[in-house]
Amino acid sequence: MKRLFYFIFMGLMALNTACSSSGTSSSSDDSDDSSGVALVSELPSATSPVTDGADASMSALMVKALGDSTTGMPLGTIDSDDFDSDSSQAACEAFNMSKTAISEAARGDLILCYITTTFDAFANTEGIDIYDGEYHVFDLDFAGSSFDEGEDAGGPSKIKFKVVKDSSGAVTNFEMFACGDSGDENEQSMYISQTISGTTFAMEALNIGSQGSQTYRDSIEVSGTLVDGEFVDELNGVATPKVIHMQHVFADEENGSDFYGDITFNQSSDSATITGFMSGAGSHDGESCSFTNNLYATLGLNDTNSGDDYSIGLLEVGDGAAKNGYVSQCGEGDENTGTALEAWDGTTATEVDPTESDYYTEANAATLGEDAEEPTIAFAGDQTVDCENEEVEATVVFADIEEGGIDIAGTCSNLELGHNHIECYQITGGEGD
């Protein structure tokens, strides 16, 4: 069974290689303003928790999570050492996919966190009103700061952003363009828009760039329903899960690999589903391989956070089951096609008899989606910015801000999961049936 999940791993490796970003933009006529916030630093983020719609308070969420959840696989601490040949490959891949979805959404949140942590204070000292509904353009200087270290050193050379408030003073839209985070400093690298209209939350982000021989294009859309500024998974008896929709295109000219995919992660207060497809070509054991996978997974998602300091690393992947339809071929070998179903125990990450899993019925009944063409991901229309000719209003020197006592990286660390991807096929012994 394990080999049947191998090509999921290939696609996820591509998803995890690029430096991606997050988010979807839409509006609603709902006049309920209960979700309004007054500062951009208080905006709900794409990775904010989803509460039980029956009681949307944060305290109720924490009581529910701590009272009902079983031990699972924490996104922030589980690594390759926690899996072995006895582990379920489907569990391992579900962990990878869940971590990828939350991480991808968090990239936009992380940038928003850096901006809001920095700019609310910076703008005040410079006498700039960033809440005036107009665009502001800042150059960014990371030299000598904590962001000037490690393999991901630096950041955008320039950003353009706007914060819009309604007549009551509530922030309804935040929009940002970034230049020069990859390649030419005058080349656009990112677009993010976040909209709150009544109870409707929507965010979109595009991230396009290159690193060495690799090129990547990412699109993330996040949508959900808000009550008092918090996501709820049910409103007036109607299910309202938070939806993270990811599209990705990746190519590595050096090794001749290319991948693309479209994955949707539906998140409720204590569970999640993953649907989508991945397709591409690469190499395995010295042979050229191609694959297409259509996937449906359903799993428990435990939230072990308590208190006000929310960390995405404390989310846990629990029990679950996955159904995978696959077509693959390596070298001159026969085309390998079929459907696989595997269930796992979230506490031990071991495979269990699917028919004994609480998630079996849903996974088994799932209708797998149709193959889709490579997504078209590009900045267009209002998502574009003229990086070279935008007039700069001020320069943000991150070293000066940190010297002033603001720990930007530390403040935003709750939104980071790292880039480590688990090689599930190799670790779990994918040569099986």
N, C-alpha and C positions, 0 to 999 in steps of 0.2 A: 504493500500500500504506500510506503513512504516515497518511492520513486515518483508516484503519481503527483506528489505535491512539489517536486523539485523545481518545476518551471515557475511556480509562484515565487520561489526564492530568487530566481534569475531576475524577474521583473522588479521585485522589491529592492534588490541590490541597486538597480538603476534609479528607482525612486529615491533611495537614500543617499545616492552619491552626490547629487546636486545640492547647492546651497539654495533652498527653496523658501517660499513665503506663503502667506495665507489669505484667505478670506472669501461677499456678494452684495450687490447693491440693488435695492428695490425700495419701493415705498408703499404705504398703505393709507387708506382713507379713514382708518380707525382713529377716532378723536380722543380716545382714552390716553391721557398724558401721564399715567401712573408710572411709566418707565423712564421719565425724563431725568437727566442729570445735569448739573450746572457747570462742571469742569471737565475738560477733555481727559484729565487724569482719572476721572471717576467713570468713564465710559465702560460698559460691559465689554468683555473681551471674548474672542471666538472660542477660547478654551475655558471660559467661566463654567462653574458646575451647573448641572441640570437638576432641578429639584422636582420632587414628587408633586404633580399638579394638584393632588388632594390637599396639600398643605405646603405652600410655596415659600415658607420661611427657611432661612439658612439653618436655624437651630433644628428645625424639624428634619431637614436633610441629614444633618450630622447624626441625630439620634437614629434615624432610619438606617443610615449607612453602617453605623457601628453596631446596631442591634441585629440587622438582618444578614449582613454579609458573612461569607466564609472566606478563609484565607485564599488569596489568589497570587498572581504574579505582578508585583509592583513595577510600574513603568520606569520608575526612577532608579531602581537598584538591581533588577534582574539583568544578568549578562550571560555570556556563553558558558561560563562555569556552572550555571544552574541547570543546564540541559546535558543529557548524555544519550547513549544508545537505547536506553529504556524510555526515553521521552517520546511523547506524541509529536510527530512532525507538524501535524495540523495545529496543535496547541502552540508550538514554537512560531509557526507562520502567523497565526492569529495574533500572538503577542507582537510580532514585527509589524503587522498591518495596523494594529491599534496604536502602537507607538508612533508609526509613521503618520497616521491620521492626526493624532493629537500634536505631534511635532510640527507637521506642516501647518496646521492652523496656528500653532504657537509662534511661528516665525513672524507673522504679522503682528501678533500680540507683543512679541518681544521688541520689535521695532517701535510699536506704539508706546510701550513701557519706557524705552530709552528716551523717546521724544518727550513724553509727558513728564517724566521724572526730571528731565533737563530743562524743557522749554517753559514750563510754568514759572520756574525760578529765574531762568535766564531772561525771559521777556520782561519780568517785573524790574530787574536791575537795569535793563536797557530802555525802559520806558516804552515798550512795544505792547500794544493790545492785540494779542493773538486771537481774541474772541470777537473781533469786529466784523467777521463775515467776509473778510478780504483775504486774498492770497498773500503769503509771506514767503520769501526766499532766503534761506540761510546757507552759507558755506559751512562745512563741517571740518574741523581740524582735530584728528585723533592722536597726533604725535605726542609722545610722552605720557599718554594716559594708559589705563589698564586695557583699553581696546587696541593698543599698539603692540600686543604680544600674542604669540601663538600662531597656529596655522590659519586662523580666521581673523588675523589682525586687520585693523582698519574698518572701513565702512564706506557709505556713500560720500562722495565729494560735495554734493549739494542736494538740498531737498526744497521742495515747494509744497506748501500745505495751506489748508483753509479749515477753519472751525466755524460752523453755522449754528446759531441759537434761534429758538422760536421766541414769540412775544413774551412768554413767561420766563425766559432766561434758561430754558433747558437746551442742552446740546442735542441737535438732531442729525448732524452730519459732520464727519471728519474725513478729509481727503488729503492724500499725500502722494507726491511723485518723488522718485529718487534717481539720482544720476551717478554714474561712475563707480558703482559697487563692484563691477566686474568689467575689465577691459578699459576702453577709452573713458576718461573722466567726463567727457561731454556726451556720452551715450547713455540713454535712459536704461535703467536696470529694474525699476519697480514702479508699480502703481497700487495704491490701497485706497479703498473707500469704505466707510462704515456709516450706515444709516439707521436711525431709530425713528420710527413713525408709529405713535400709539404703542401697541403691544408688539409691533413687528421689528425684529432685529435682522439686519442683513449686512453682509460684508463681502467684499471681493478683493482679490489681490492677484496681480500678475508679476512674475519674476522671470526675467530672461537674461541669460548671460553665458559666460564660458569660463573654463578653468583648465589651462593647459590644452590638451587635445580634446577635452570634453565640452560639449555644448548642451544646454538645457533650457527648457521652457516649461514653466509651471503656471497653472491656474488653480486657485482655491476659492471656493464659494462656501460661505457659512450662513445659515439662516436659522431662525428660531423665534420663539414666542416669549415675551417678557412680561412679568408681573412684579411691580415694585423693583425694577432693575435687575431681576434674576430670571434666568431661563426656567421654564416649566415644561414638563413633558405631557401635560394635559391641561386643557382650558375649556370649561363649560362642557365637559364630557367628551371632548374631541382630542385625540392623540396629537401632540405637538412636539415630537422629538427634535432635538437640535440636529441639523443636517450639515455634514462636512463633505463637500463634493470636490474631489481632486482629479485634475487632468495633468498628465505629465508626458513630455517628449524628451528623450535623452539619446545622445549619440557620442561615441568615443572613436574618433578617427584613428587613433593609434592602434587599437585592438580590433577595430572593425565591428564593434557591437552597436546595436541600436534597439531601443525599447520605447514603447508608448503604452499608456493605460488610462483608464477612467474608473475611479473607485468612489463609492458613496458610503460614508460612515454615518449611520443613524444612531444618535446617542440619547438614551433615556436616563432616568435617575439611577437605575441599577442594572441596565443591560444595554447591549448594542447589537446592531447588525451591520455586516459588511457585504456589499454587492459590487460587482463590476467585472472588468476584463483587463487583461494585460497581454501584450503581444510583442514579439521582437525576435532578434537573432543575436547569437553570441557563440561562445565555444565552451565545450565541456569535454575533459579528458582528451584534448587535442583535436576534437572533431567540431566542425561547424554545425550548429544546432539552430532550429527555429521552433517557435512555440506560440500557441494562443491558449489562454486560460479564461474560463468564465467561472466566477466564484460566488457562492452565497455562504456566509458564516453567521451564526448567532451565538452570543456568549453573554455571560454575566460580567458586569462592570462594577466593581466595588469601589466606593469612595471612602478612604480611611482618613480623610482630613477631619480636623476638629479645630474649632476656633476660627479667627478671622483671617489668618495668613494661609491662603489657599495655594497649594502646590500641585501641579499636574503630575509630579513624580509619585504622588501618593494614590493615584488611581491604580487599580489592580484588575488584570484580566482573570476572570474566574472560569468556571466550567463552561463548556460549549461544544458545538459541533459544526462541521464545515462540509459543504458539498462542492465538488470541483469538476467541471467538464473541461477536458483538455484535448489538444491536438499538438503533437510534437514530433520532431524528426531530427536525427543526428546523422551526419555523413550520408552514406549510401544505404543506411538501414531503413527498415520498414517504418511507415508512419504509425505512430502510437496514438490511439484515440480511445476515449472512454469517459467514464464518470466514477469518481471516488467519493466515499463518505467516511468521515472519521470523527470520533468524539473523544473528549479528553476530560480529565479531572484537573480543575484549576489549582488545587492545593499541591499536587505532586507533578503536574504537567505530563502525566502518563496517559497512554491511550486506554480507553475503556470500551466495552461492548456498546456500539452506538444505540442498540435497542434499549439499553438500560439507562441512557442519558435523558435527562429532562428536556434536552434541546434536540433530540433525534427527530421527533415528529415534524417540527418546523423546518429543520434542515432538509429532511428527506422529501418533504412536500414542495420545496422551493422549485420554481421554474427558472432555470438559468437563462441569463440574458443572451441576446444575439451578439455576435462579433461586430465591432464597430471600426470605422476607419480611424486613422491617426488624427488626433485632435488638432484643430487649428488654434494656435495660441500666439497672439500678437497684440501689441498696443495699438489701439484704434480710436479715432474720434476724440472724445473728451478725456481719454486715458493717456494721451500723449502730452509731452512737454518739450519745449525747445531748450535743452540743457545748456547750450553754448551761449544763448543770448538773453537768458533771464537775468534781470537786474537784481543783484544781491543786496539785501537790506542789512545784514549783519553776519559776523562769523562766530560760530559757536566753538570755543576752544575747550575740549573735554577735560584736558589736564587742569585747567583753571577751575572748572566746575568741581572736579574731584578734590582739588586742594581746598575748596570752600566747604568741604565736609559732606558733599552729596555722594553717596556710594551707589552710583548708577547700576553697575553690574550686580552688586549684591542685592539691591532692591528688586531687580528683575530676575534673579536666579530661580525663582519659583516657576518660571516659564520655560526653563531649559531642561531637555532630556538627553542632550548629547547626540552624537552621530553614530554611535556604535550599533552595527547591524549584526544580528546573530546568523551565522551560516547554518541554518537548520538542517539542510539536506546532508551536509557532511557530518555534523555532530550526531544526528540521530541515526546515521547509517542508512542512507537513502538507497542502497542497492537492493532493498527488499522488493517484494512483489509490487 
